[in-house]
Amino acid sequence: EQGFICRAASNPLARPVKEADLRDNLRQARQAGVASTKYETGLRLLDGLTG
């Protein structure tokens, strides 16, 4: 997953799509009451790579 996030961050078209995907997955995980750590981590990683 980290490798995919890194590749998406380097692509100006893919970055917003991946961010939207992670945010949607995070929202769904929270609504379902399941662990959302991997989505939170993914968003932090994406944000850190694109600053």
N, C-alpha and C positions, 0 to 999 in steps of 0.2 A: 504493500500500500504506500509506503514512504517513497519508493521509487517512482510510482505513478504520480504522486503529488508533486514530486520534484520535476518530472517531465511536464506536467500540466502547468506548473508555475512558470516554466520557461517559454510557454506558448501563449501569446497574447489572446488567441481565440479560445483556447482550452481553459485558461485560468478562471474566468468568470463562471464557466460552466461547472468546473470542479468545485468552486466555492459554493455555488447554488446547490449542487448535489450534496455536499457535506452539510450545509445548513438545513436542507430538507431532511436528511437522514438524522441529524441531531434532533430536530423537532419531533420526528416520528418516534425516535427512541425515548425521548422524554415523555411523550404522551403515553407510550406503552409501558413506561416505568422500568425500562431495561437500561443496562449500562450504556452510557453515551461517551465514555472516555475516548474511544478511538476517533470519534468525529470531532470532539473538542481538540484533541491532539493534532488531527489533520488540519483543522482550521488554523491553529497556532503555527504549525509548520508552514502552511501556505502563506500566511501573513508574514512570517519571518523571512521567507524566501523572496517575497516581493516588496516587503517593507512599507 
